[in-house]
Amino acid sequence: MMASCTSSFLPTNKLAASVRAPRSPTLRVSARRQVQVRADAALIVNTKGGGHCFLGLYLAKKLIKDGHSVTIMNDGDEAKLSGKAPFNQYPSSGATIVWGKPEDPSTYPSGDFDIVYDNNGKDMDACKPLIDTYASKVKHYVFVGSAGAYVANDVEPMHVEGDERKASAGHVAVENYLVEVNAPFTVFQPQYIYGAHTAKDCEQFFMDRILRDRPVAIPGSGVQLTSLSNVEDLANMMALVPGNQAAIGEHFNMTSDRYVTLDGVAKAIAKAAGKEAKIVHYDPKSAAAKESGYKFPFRAVHFFSSVDKAKRVLGWKPEHTFVGDLDERLAEFKASGRLDKDVDFSADDAVIASAK
């Protein structure tokens, strides 16, 4: 079905029509009525690396803007991390910053909190101590899981809340424990995130190659759909939780509401840069792909999720699109000095050679 797509970008409302829950005016009104305007004390437990670590920074800024007080407890070694993105932006965030170990309650900040955001843990070892300490004390406990914990579905590839999750995934064990202890939880499930101060490449992978006039090796046919989301939009979604009783006990996919093909990512970046997109399709299961060490940044299959529930229940509305943000992303990439650095493209060359 997806191979017949004629556009690289597809809006949610066209793809999701057959699976979207009916819009209920009553639900929208009741959800809004349950949102209480108040100033909460929020604790953000933030991870020391990975694709969602800068969510903590943007979430803190949004919560503070909305009138809440924020403490960030960051995992990791302050001496090693504080000079790197996104942690080097903490001084301007307005949040109180402490460094601790989420698995060790003795390192937790003092004081009481109304809401805890766990943007760190991926398994019970990292998450259970935090849950046991705060879940019975706070008004709201938010866990940042992962859309990657969904079981892939090649018949209906768009993930909707309630779809089967991987029983072996550490995130799922944490989600089940939150239910077991009757925590006032909300679970957010992000996937590929882009924006300033990221600690992990996303669109940069493509820019490294396109701006050097190199081909981009893309797995399979290139029509696989995925979703790239601006970090500000996702932080804004998470900031809709304080005071919102309708969010308790719910899971929300946390992505853009527009989808893009893998080829479309390369084509959009090339167009914005005034370049030609040189795309080579390769077999991700080939010996060359496995032996070369080539690391394409996205899954080689359809990987995208519906965000209709967040719109309906939380009243969330994204302000960004990937294509609309590309001028800014390209400008930041060029200013970073990465184009002046030597990059080893030998793995690319091996994969490209195998595809000819």
C-alpha positions in Angstrom: 0.0 0.0 0.0 2.7 2.5 1.0 4.7 1.9 -2.2 2.0 3.8 -4.2 2.6 7.0 -2.2 3.1 10.0 -4.6 4.3 12.5 -2.1 7.2 12.5 0.3 5.2 14.2 3.0 1.8 13.2 4.2 -0.4 14.9 6.8 -1.8 12.9 9.7 -5.4 13.6 8.9 -5.1 11.8 5.5 -3.2 8.8 6.7 -5.0 8.3 10.0 -8.6 8.6 8.9 -9.3 4.9 9.2 -7.8 4.5 12.7 -8.6 7.8 14.3 -11.0 7.7 17.2 -14.1 9.9 16.6 -13.7 13.4 17.8 -15.9 14.0 20.8 -17.0 17.5 21.6 -17.9 16.3 25.1 -14.4 14.9 25.7 -12.7 18.0 24.5 -14.8 20.2 26.8 -14.4 18.0 29.8 -10.6 17.7 29.4 -10.3 21.5 29.2 -12.5 22.0 32.3 -10.2 19.7 34.3 -7.1 21.8 33.6 -6.4 23.9 36.6 -4.2 27.0 36.3 -1.7 26.8 39.1 2.0 27.1 39.9 3.5 23.7 40.5 6.9 22.6 41.7 8.3 20.3 39.0 11.2 17.9 39.1 12.7 16.9 35.8 15.0 13.9 36.0 17.1 14.1 32.9 19.3 11.6 31.1 22.9 12.2 30.3 22.8 11.4 26.6 20.7 10.1 23.7 18.1 11.6 21.4 15.8 12.9 24.0 18.1 14.4 26.6 17.5 17.9 25.3 13.8 17.5 26.0 14.6 18.3 29.6 16.0 21.7 28.7 13.1 22.7 26.5 10.5 21.3 29.0 12.1 23.3 31.8 11.9 26.5 29.8 8.3 26.0 28.9 7.2 25.1 32.4 8.9 28.2 33.8 7.3 30.3 31.2 4.0 28.9 32.3 4.6 29.9 35.9 5.9 26.7 37.4 9.1 26.3 39.4 11.5 23.7 38.0 14.4 21.6 39.4 16.4 19.5 36.9 18.3 16.6 38.4 20.6 15.3 35.7 22.2 11.9 35.6 26.0 11.7 34.9 29.2 13.4 35.8 28.8 17.2 35.9 32.5 17.8 35.2 32.3 15.8 32.0 28.9 17.0 30.8 28.3 20.5 31.8 30.4 22.0 28.9 28.5 20.0 26.3 25.1 20.5 24.6 22.4 20.6 25.9 23.8 20.8 29.4 25.8 24.0 28.7 22.5 25.7 28.2 21.2 25.0 31.7 22.5 28.3 33.2 20.1 30.3 31.0 17.1 28.0 31.6 15.9 29.5 34.8 15.8 26.1 36.5 17.6 24.9 39.6 20.2 22.4 38.5 21.5 19.5 40.6 23.5 16.4 39.5 22.6 13.1 40.9 22.0 9.4 40.3 18.4 8.4 39.6 19.0 4.9 40.9 20.2 6.3 44.2 17.6 8.2 46.3 20.3 9.6 48.6 21.3 11.9 45.7 17.8 13.3 45.1 17.2 17.0 45.7 15.5 18.1 48.9 12.0 19.6 49.0 8.6 18.6 47.8 7.4 18.4 44.3 4.0 18.4 42.7 5.0 16.7 39.5 7.9 14.5 38.4 9.0 14.0 34.8 11.3 11.0 34.4 13.2 11.7 31.1 16.0 9.4 32.1 15.2 5.8 32.7 14.8 2.9 30.3 14.4 0.0 32.7 13.4 -0.9 36.2 16.9 -0.5 37.6 16.9 3.1 36.7 13.3 3.9 37.3 12.0 1.9 40.3 13.8 4.0 43.0 12.4 7.2 41.5 8.9 5.8 41.3 9.0 4.3 44.8 10.2 7.7 46.2 7.8 10.1 44.4 4.8 8.3 42.9 2.8 8.2 46.1 3.6 11.8 46.9 3.1 13.8 43.7 -0.1 14.9 41.9 1.3 13.7 38.6 4.1 11.3 37.6 5.3 11.5 33.9 7.4 8.9 32.3 9.1 9.4 28.9 9.0 6.0 27.3 9.6 5.3 23.6 7.6 4.8 20.4 10.3 2.3 19.6 8.7 -0.1 22.1 5.8 -0.7 19.7 5.7 -4.0 17.9 6.3 -3.3 14.2 3.2 -3.9 12.0 3.7 -4.3 8.3 -0.1 -4.4 7.7 -1.1 -1.2 9.6 2.2 0.4 10.2 1.0 3.6 11.9 1.2 3.2 15.7 -1.8 4.2 17.8 -1.9 4.2 21.6 -3.1 0.8 22.7 -1.2 -1.1 20.0 0.9 -4.0 21.1 4.1 -3.2 22.9 7.2 -5.3 23.1 7.0 -7.3 26.3 10.8 -7.5 26.4 11.3 -3.7 26.3 12.5 -2.1 29.5 10.2 0.8 29.0 7.2 -1.5 29.0 8.2 -3.0 32.4 8.3 0.5 33.8 4.9 1.4 32.4 3.5 -1.8 33.9 5.0 -1.0 37.3 3.4 2.5 37.3 0.0 0.8 36.9 0.9 -1.8 39.6 1.6 0.9 42.2 -1.4 2.9 41.2 0.7 6.0 40.3 -1.0 9.1 38.9 1.0 8.5 35.7 1.2 9.8 32.1 3.4 8.1 29.6 4.8 9.9 26.5 6.3 8.0 23.6 8.6 10.0 21.4 10.6 9.1 18.4 13.2 11.0 16.2 13.6 14.5 17.6 15.5 17.4 16.1 16.3 20.9 17.2 19.1 23.1 18.6 21.4 21.7 21.3 20.7 18.1 20.5 23.2 15.5 21.6 22.4 13.0 18.8 22.5 13.3 15.1 19.2 13.2 13.1 19.1 15.5 10.1 22.8 16.1 10.5 23.5 12.7 9.0 22.0 13.8 5.7 23.6 17.3 5.8 27.1 15.8 6.3 26.7 14.1 2.9 24.5 16.4 0.9 26.5 19.6 1.6 29.6 17.7 0.5 27.9 16.7 -2.7 28.1 13.0 -1.7 25.4 10.4 -2.3 23.2 9.3 0.6 22.7 5.6 0.9 19.1 4.9 2.0 17.9 1.4 2.9 15.2 -0.3 0.8 13.0 1.6 -1.6 13.2 4.9 0.3 9.4 5.2 0.5 9.3 4.1 4.1 7.5 6.6 6.2 8.9 8.1 9.4 8.4 11.2 11.5 10.8 13.9 12.6 9.7 16.1 15.4 10.8 19.5 16.7 11.9 19.4 20.3 9.9 22.6 21.1 6.6 21.0 20.0 7.2 17.9 22.1 8.2 19.9 25.2 5.0 21.9 24.7 3.0 18.7 24.7 4.6 17.5 27.9 3.9 20.9 29.5 0.2 20.4 29.1 0.2 17.8 31.9 0.3 19.9 35.1 -3.3 20.3 36.4 -4.8 18.1 33.6 -6.7 15.3 35.2 -7.6 13.9 31.8 -3.9 13.0 31.2 -3.7 10.7 34.2 -3.5 7.0 33.4 -2.9 7.8 29.7 -0.3 7.1 27.0 0.4 9.6 24.3 2.5 9.3 21.2 4.8 12.3 21.0 5.8 13.0 17.4 5.1 15.4 14.6 1.7 15.3 12.9 3.3 15.0 9.5 5.2 12.1 8.0 8.1 12.0 5.6 9.6 9.2 3.5 13.3 8.4 3.9 14.0 9.6 0.4 11.9 12.7 1.3 14.2 13.7 4.1 17.2 13.7 1.7 15.2 15.5 -1.0 13.9 18.2 1.4 17.3 19.0 2.8 18.9 19.1 -0.6 16.3 21.5 -1.9 16.7 23.8 1.1 20.4 23.7 0.6 20.2 24.4 -3.2 21.8 21.0 -3.8 20.9 17.9 -5.8 19.8 14.9 -3.7 22.0 12.0 -4.8 20.3 8.9 -3.4 21.5 5.3 -3.6 19.2 2.5 -2.4 20.8 -0.5 -0.8 19.7 -3.7 0.8 20.0 -3.3 4.6 20.2 -7.1 5.0 23.1 -7.5 2.6 26.5 -8.6 3.8 28.1 -5.3 2.7 25.6 -3.4 4.9 26.3 -5.6 7.9 30.0 -5.8 7.5 30.7 -2.2 6.6 29.5 -0.7 9.9 27.3 1.8 8.0 24.8 3.3 10.4 21.8 4.9 8.9 20.1 7.0 11.6 16.5 5.7 11.1 14.8 2.3 10.9 14.6 0.7 7.5 10.9 0.0 7.8 7.8 2.3 8.3 8.1 3.9 11.7 5.5 6.6 12.5 2.7 7.2 15.1 -0.6 9.0 15.3 -0.8 12.0 17.6 -4.6 12.5 17.3 -5.0 11.5 20.9 -2.7 14.3 22.2 -4.6 16.8 20.1 -8.0 15.6 21.3 -7.3 15.0 25.0 -4.5 17.6 25.7 -5.5 20.2 23.2 -1.9 20.1 21.7 -1.2 21.7 18.4 2.3 21.6 16.8 3.9 24.9 15.6 6.7 23.4 13.5 7.2 21.3 10.4 10.4 19.6 9.4 10.5 21.3 6.0 9.7 24.7 7.5 12.6 24.4 10.0 15.2 23.4 7.5 16.7 26.8 6.8 17.3 27.2 10.5 18.7 23.7 10.9 21.0 24.1 7.9 22.3 27.5 9.2 23.1 26.0 12.5 24.8 23.0 10.9 27.0 25.2 8.8 27.9 27.5 11.7 28.9 24.5 13.8 32.1 24.0 11.8 31.3 20.3 11.0 32.0 20.9 7.3 35.6 21.8 8.1 36.2 18.4 9.8 37.3 15.2 8.1 34.7 12.5 8.0 35.3 8.8 7.3 32.9 7.8 4.6 34.5 4.4 3.9 31.4 2.6 5.2 29.2 4.7 2.9 31.5 3.8 0.0 31.3 0.1 0.7 27.4 0.1 0.9 27.1 2.2 -2.2 29.5 0.0 -4.2 27.4 -3.1 -3.2 24.3 -1.4 -4.5 25.6 -1.0 -8.0 
